[in-house]
Amino acid sequence: MTRPTATPPRDEGTASAPVRLPMAYVLPLRAPDDGGLDELTGYLRELSRWVDVVVVDGSAPELFARHADAWRGLVRHVPPDPALRGRNGKVLGVLTGVALARHEHVVIADDDVRYDRAALCAVHQLLDGVDLVRPQNHLDPLPWHAWWDTGRTLLARVFGGDWPGTLGVRRSTFLAMGGYDPDVLFENLELFRTVRAYGGSTATPAWLYVRRLPPSVAHFLGQRVRQAYDETARPVWLLAALAVLPATAVALATRRPGLLLRAGLATVAVAELGRRRAGGARVFPAHTSLAAPVWVLERGLCAWLAVGRRLRGGVPYAGGRLRTAAHPTGVLRRRMARHRPDDLVLWVETGAVPPPLRAEV
């Protein structure tokens, strides 16, 4: 059951005397280099004034050592638990960090997410009433590729909410359901669905905005097909994306460019609804709605490439391939009925190994 909150909770404390929140912040990290280390360290220093911070660092040993020197006394800095098994390193970091957290309310966030205190307070208060909170990311600053990707965000806001690089979760629920599968690609959707399969409640507050730093251009370009592959976990969205190129080809072949113009204008109009939803105009500039048709065409192309990767066994990941983006809620519910999870036992080498999941979508 989803229990949305209509108005944002108020912050606690003052700027001169901040009240430390009884929350944990888990940051799974695997850095390719030490670029941006100073900026991240500054963020962690500010964050550590408000909440307990656990950085689970799967970086190479030399980078791990640099991080340890930079963050000594600021955060708990640990490697992923070697007893855990799974191919998605981010999920292994989350499983490790949530197990180590000292508080019931836990924020999980990628290394490019930048919370302010008000957003942390909002997540904290929402977790009093639900098991999982899905905030709304916005990219800032906004170079061309961030503008492009914001078109996707605005459309998603109209159809149930975007998938951010951060979630809030109750630790007791997370541990009781056994965490979530570390062999999937779309890990946030997997965690959300696992909470729902367990019987937990969720909230997707459209007004809860959390800043996110844009990726590099190279990283953005490298993620286009991988992100399209995520939609293999959402067949309706995948089919809609696959229809874009054939529909465009038919309109061009029949010499009806007006259809494309009207479709583009309709896409901009829908994106504008998403931009204005829940006060979004204060974080999404007006021109970002114009990015929506561009993103739709890109996704239409990448969806076909993603299907090709699916037929070849999945997306290349960590020296292998990940086939499953995320499991359907029904599959997760049936697994829990067969083997009631507890305290992350499903994903620990020495624990019970669950039966293989079938009916991947």
BARO-236021 format. One line per field, with one value per residue (C-alpha): residue number from 1; residue in one letter; x, y, z. Coordinates in nm, 2 decimals. Layout:
# residues N
resi = c(NUM:...) .
resn = c(A:...) .
xx = c(X:...) .
yy = c(Y:...) .
zz = c(Z:...) .
# end
This chain:
# residues 361
resi = c(1:2:3:4:5:6:7:8:9:10:11:12:13:14:15:16:17:18:19:20:21:22:23:24:25:26:27:28:29:30:31:32:33:34:35:36:37:38:39:40:41:42:43:44:45:46:47:48:49:50:51:52:53:54:55:56:57:58:59:60:61:62:63:64:65:66:67:68:69:70:71:72:73:74:75:76:77:78:79:80:81:82:83:84:85:86:87:88:89:90:91:92:93:94:95:96:97:98:99:100:101:102:103:104:105:106:107:108:109:110:111:112:113:114:115:116:117:118:119:120:121:122:123:124:125:126:127:128:129:130:131:132:133:134:135:136:137:138:139:140:141:142:143:144:145:146:147:148:149:150:151:152:153:154:155:156:157:158:159:160:161:162:163:164:165:166:167:168:169:170:171:172:173:174:175:176:177:178:179:180:181:182:183:184:185:186:187:188:189:190:191:192:193:194:195:196:197:198:199:200:201:202:203:204:205:206:207:208:209:210:211:212:213:214:215:216:217:218:219:220:221:222:223:224:225:226:227:228:229:230:231:232:233:234:235:236:237:238:239:240:241:242:243:244:245:246:247:248:249:250:251:252:253:254:255:256:257:258:259:260:261:262:263:264:265:266:267:268:269:270:271:272:273:274:275:276:277:278:279:280:281:282:283:284:285:286:287:288:289:290:291:292:293:294:295:296:297:298:299:300:301:302:303:304:305:306:307:308:309:310:311:312:313:314:315:316:317:318:319:320:321:322:323:324:325:326:327:328:329:330:331:332:333:334:335:336:337:338:339:340:341:342:343:344:345:346:347:348:349:350:351:352:353:354:355:356:357:358:359:360:361) .
resn = c(M:T:R:P:T:A:T:P:P:R:D:E:G:T:A:S:A:P:V:R:L:P:M:A:Y:V:L:P:L:R:A:P:D:D:G:G:L:D:E:L:T:G:Y:L:R:E:L:S:R:W:V:D:V:V:V:V:D:G:S:A:P:E:L:F:A:R:H:A:D:A:W:R:G:L:V:R:H:V:P:P:D:P:A:L:R:G:R:N:G:K:V:L:G:V:L:T:G:V:A:L:A:R:H:E:H:V:V:I:A:D:D:D:V:R:Y:D:R:A:A:L:C:A:V:H:Q:L:L:D:G:V:D:L:V:R:P:Q:N:H:L:D:P:L:P:W:H:A:W:W:D:T:G:R:T:L:L:A:R:V:F:G:G:D:W:P:G:T:L:G:V:R:R:S:T:F:L:A:M:G:G:Y:D:P:D:V:L:F:E:N:L:E:L:F:R:T:V:R:A:Y:G:G:S:T:A:T:P:A:W:L:Y:V:R:R:L:P:P:S:V:A:H:F:L:G:Q:R:V:R:Q:A:Y:D:E:T:A:R:P:V:W:L:L:A:A:L:A:V:L:P:A:T:A:V:A:L:A:T:R:R:P:G:L:L:L:R:A:G:L:A:T:V:A:V:A:E:L:G:R:R:R:A:G:G:A:R:V:F:P:A:H:T:S:L:A:A:P:V:W:V:L:E:R:G:L:C:A:W:L:A:V:G:R:R:L:R:G:G:V:P:Y:A:G:G:R:L:R:T:A:A:H:P:T:G:V:L:R:R:R:M:A:R:H:R:P:D:D:L:V:L:W:V:E:T:G:A:V:P:P:P:L:R:A:E:V) .
xx = c(0.00:0.13:0.06:0.15:0.20:0.04:0.26:0.63:0.73:0.91:1.28:1.39:1.65:1.81:2.10:2.30:2.22:2.13:1.97:2.14:1.89:1.86:1.93:2.20:2.32:2.46:2.68:2.79:3.10:3.32:3.53:3.73:3.97:4.00:3.84:3.59:3.73:3.76:3.40:3.27:3.47:3.32:2.97:3.05:3.18:2.86:2.65:2.82:2.70:2.34:2.34:2.56:2.73:2.85:3.06:3.09:3.39:3.45:3.73:4.07:4.31:4.51:4.19:4.04:4.35:4.32:3.96:4.04:4.29:4.05:3.75:3.91:3.70:3.41:3.24:3.25:3.45:3.44:3.48:3.18:3.12:3.32:3.06:2.81:2.77:2.63:2.74:2.59:2.86:2.62:2.37:2.65:2.75:2.39:2.35:2.67:2.58:2.23:2.34:2.60:2.35:2.28:1.94:1.60:1.57:1.83:1.90:2.07:2.23:2.46:2.78:2.65:2.34:2.35:2.10:2.03:1.92:1.55:1.53:1.69:1.43:1.15:1.27:1.31:0.95:0.80:0.97:0.77:0.46:0.60:0.87:1.03:1.05:1.13:1.23:1.27:1.62:1.69:2.02:2.21:2.41:2.24:2.49:2.34:2.33:2.17:1.91:1.85:1.80:1.57:1.32:1.29:1.25:0.96:0.77:0.82:0.68:0.35:0.33:0.40:0.73:1.09:1.35:1.61:1.96:1.84:1.58:1.49:1.41:1.33:1.62:1.40:1.19:1.51:1.66:1.34:1.28:1.64:1.76:1.72:1.87:2.23:2.22:1.99:2.07:1.78:1.85:1.63:1.32:1.42:1.44:1.10:0.93:1.09:0.94:0.60:0.63:0.71:0.39:0.56:0.42:0.59:0.56:0.67:0.64:0.67:0.76:1.07:1.35:1.71:1.99:2.20:2.53:2.53:2.76:3.04:2.95:3.13:2.94:2.61:2.67:2.79:2.46:2.21:2.15:2.20:1.93:1.70:1.77:1.61:1.28:1.29:1.17:0.87:0.72:0.46:0.73:0.95:0.68:0.60:0.97:0.99:0.69:0.86:1.09:0.83:0.57:0.82:0.91:0.55:0.49:0.79:0.70:0.35:0.47:0.29:0.54:0.26:0.19:0.55:0.51:0.19:0.34:0.64:0.42:0.21:0.52:0.64:0.29:0.31:0.66:0.54:0.28:0.55:0.77:0.49:0.38:0.42:0.62:0.87:0.91:1.14:1.40:1.33:1.38:1.11:1.33:1.38:1.03:1.17:1.41:1.13:1.08:1.46:1.48:1.18:1.36:1.68:1.49:1.31:1.65:1.82:1.52:1.59:1.96:1.86:1.65:1.95:2.15:1.88:1.89:2.27:2.24:2.22:2.42:2.80:2.87:3.18:3.34:3.02:2.66:2.35:2.03:1.77:1.69:1.44:1.21:0.83:0.66:0.47:0.80:0.94:0.63:0.64:1.01:0.93:0.65:0.89:1.17:1.10:1.41:1.57:1.87:2.02:2.06:1.97:2.28:2.54:2.78:2.74:2.37:2.08:2.08:1.73:1.59:1.66:1.41:1.20:0.98:1.22:1.06) .
yy = c(0.00:0.34:0.62:0.95:1.27:1.58:1.84:1.84:1.80:2.08:2.09:2.05:2.27:2.59:2.68:2.79:2.48:2.18:1.89:1.57:1.33:0.97:0.84:0.65:0.75:0.46:0.55:0.25:0.35:0.21:0.50:0.45:0.74:1.01:1.28:1.48:1.36:1.71:1.79:1.46:1.50:1.85:1.70:1.41:1.66:1.86:1.54:1.40:1.70:1.58:1.20:0.89:0.82:0.48:0.47:0.11:0.14:-0.12:0.09:-0.05:-0.08:0.24:0.44:0.29:0.40:0.76:0.77:0.64:0.92:1.18:1.06:0.96:1.09:1.19:0.87:0.49:0.38:0.00:-0.24:-0.46:-0.76:-1.04:-1.29:-1.14:-1.29:-1.12:-0.94:-0.59:-0.42:-0.13:-0.38:-0.55:-0.21:-0.14:-0.48:-0.42:-0.06:-0.12:-0.41:-0.18:0.11:0.21:0.37:0.25:0.51:0.47:0.68:0.50:0.73:0.71:0.91:1.19:1.26:1.57:1.60:1.91:1.90:1.98:1.68:1.45:1.57:1.50:1.14:1.09:1.20:1.01:0.69:0.72:0.62:0.40:0.14:0.30:0.65:0.74:1.10:1.30:1.38:1.69:1.75:2.06:2.20:2.15:2.09:1.97:1.60:1.67:1.88:1.59:1.34:1.58:1.52:1.16:1.28:1.51:1.25:1.00:1.24:1.23:0.85:0.76:0.92:0.90:0.65:0.84:0.75:0.74:0.58:0.59:0.26:0.13:-0.09:-0.34:-0.40:-0.43:-0.69:-0.88:-0.93:-1.03:-0.73:-0.76:-0.95:-0.84:-1.00:-0.75:-0.43:-0.20:-0.22:0.06:-0.09:-0.43:-0.29:-0.11:-0.43:-0.64:-0.41:-0.43:-0.81:-0.83:-0.63:-0.30:0.04:0.30:0.67:0.86:1.23:1.44:1.75:1.59:1.72:1.60:1.75:1.52:1.60:1.53:1.26:1.32:1.32:0.99:0.83:0.96:0.83:0.49:0.45:0.50:0.14:0.02:0.24:0.13:-0.22:-0.14:-0.13:-0.51:-0.51:-0.30:-0.45:-0.19:0.08:-0.13:-0.19:0.18:0.26:-0.01:0.15:0.49:0.41:0.21:0.49:0.75:0.54:0.50:0.88:0.96:0.69:0.81:1.17:1.29:1.49:1.68:1.37:1.38:1.75:1.69:1.40:1.61:1.90:1.65:1.51:1.86:1.93:1.61:1.69:2.04:1.88:1.69:2.00:2.19:1.90:1.96:2.28:2.13:2.46:2.58:2.31:2.22:2.52:2.58:2.48:2.13:2.03:2.07:1.79:1.53:1.46:1.43:1.18:0.98:0.94:0.83:0.58:0.44:0.36:0.23:0.01:-0.20:-0.22:-0.33:-0.61:-0.72:-0.73:-0.93:-1.19:-1.21:-1.29:-0.95:-0.64:-0.66:-0.60:-0.66:-0.91:-1.10:-1.03:-0.94:-1.06:-0.96:-0.59:-0.65:-0.93:-0.89:-0.84:-1.17:-1.36:-1.20:-1.28:-1.64:-1.67:-1.52:-1.77:-2.06:-1.93:-1.66:-1.44:-1.30:-1.09:-1.09:-1.47:-1.51:-1.33:-1.45:-1.72:-1.93:-1.89:-2.07:-2.03:-1.96:-2.15:-1.99:-1.73:-1.82:-1.62:-1.33:-1.04) .
zz = c(0.00:-0.10:0.15:-0.01:0.20:0.06:0.22:0.30:0.67:0.84:0.91:1.27:1.44:1.32:1.10:1.40:1.61:1.39:1.56:1.48:1.32:1.44:1.08:0.90:0.55:0.34:0.04:-0.17:-0.37:-0.64:-0.77:-1.09:-0.99:-0.73:-0.95:-0.74:-0.41:-0.26:-0.35:-0.21:0.10:0.16:0.12:0.36:0.61:0.60:0.60:0.90:1.11:1.06:1.04:1.08:0.75:0.64:0.31:0.18:-0.06:-0.32:-0.49:-0.57:-0.27:-0.36:-0.39:-0.08:0.11:-0.02:0.08:0.43:0.48:0.35:0.55:0.88:1.17:0.94:0.84:0.89:0.59:0.53:0.24:0.12:0.35:0.19:0.30:0.07:-0.28:-0.59:-0.91:-0.85:-0.64:-0.55:-0.40:-0.20:-0.07:0.04:0.20:0.40:0.49:0.61:0.82:0.99:1.04:1.39:1.33:1.21:0.94:0.66:0.35:0.06:-0.20:-0.49:-0.47:-0.70:-0.48:-0.27:0.01:0.21:0.57:0.48:0.25:0.51:0.76:0.52:0.45:0.82:0.90:0.61:0.73:1.05:0.83:0.55:0.49:0.18:0.05:-0.32:-0.35:-0.68:-0.81:-1.02:-1.20:-1.11:-1.29:-1.62:-1.92:-2.25:-2.16:-1.82:-2.00:-2.24:-1.95:-1.77:-2.05:-1.92:-1.57:-1.65:-1.84:-1.56:-1.31:-1.50:-1.49:-1.13:-1.06:-1.17:-1.04:-0.84:-0.73:-0.37:-0.15:0.22:0.40:0.74:0.86:1.04:0.72:0.51:0.73:0.79:0.42:0.37:0.17:-0.20:-0.50:-0.58:-0.93:-1.09:-1.30:-1.20:-0.83:-0.70:-0.87:-0.73:-0.37:-0.42:-0.55:-0.27:-0.01:-0.17:-0.21:0.16:0.24:0.31:0.24:0.01:-0.06:-0.38:-0.27:-0.59:-0.39:-0.22:-0.44:-0.39:-0.60:-0.82:-0.99:-1.37:-1.50:-1.74:-2.10:-2.16:-1.87:-2.00:-2.35:-2.21:-2.01:-2.29:-2.39:-2.03:-1.91:-2.19:-2.08:-1.74:-1.92:-1.97:-1.61:-1.72:-2.03:-2.10:-2.10:-2.32:-2.57:-2.59:-2.65:-2.92:-3.10:-3.15:-3.44:-3.64:-3.59:-3.70:-4.01:-4.11:-4.07:-4.29:-4.55:-4.59:-4.61:-4.31:-4.11:-3.94:-3.74:-3.60:-3.53:-3.33:-3.15:-3.05:-2.93:-2.73:-2.57:-2.47:-2.32:-2.11:-2.00:-1.90:-1.68:-1.51:-1.47:-1.30:-1.08:-0.70:-0.75:-0.99:-1.18:-0.90:-0.98:-1.35:-1.59:-1.85:-2.14:-2.01:-2.13:-2.49:-2.42:-2.39:-2.77:-2.81:-2.53:-2.66:-3.00:-2.83:-2.61:-2.92:-3.08:-2.76:-2.68:-2.99:-2.90:-2.55:-2.69:-2.89:-2.58:-2.40:-2.68:-2.64:-2.27:-2.10:-2.03:-1.99:-1.62:-1.41:-1.65:-1.70:-1.81:-1.61:-1.77:-1.52:-1.48:-1.19:-1.09:-1.10:-0.76:-0.80:-0.84:-0.53:-0.34:-0.43:-0.33:0.01:0.05:-0.01:0.21:0.46:0.46:0.77:0.85:0.49:0.50:0.14:0.02:0.26:0.14:0.45:0.47:0.29:-0.08:-0.22:-0.51:-0.85:-0.96:-1.27:-1.50:-1.55:-1.74) .
# end
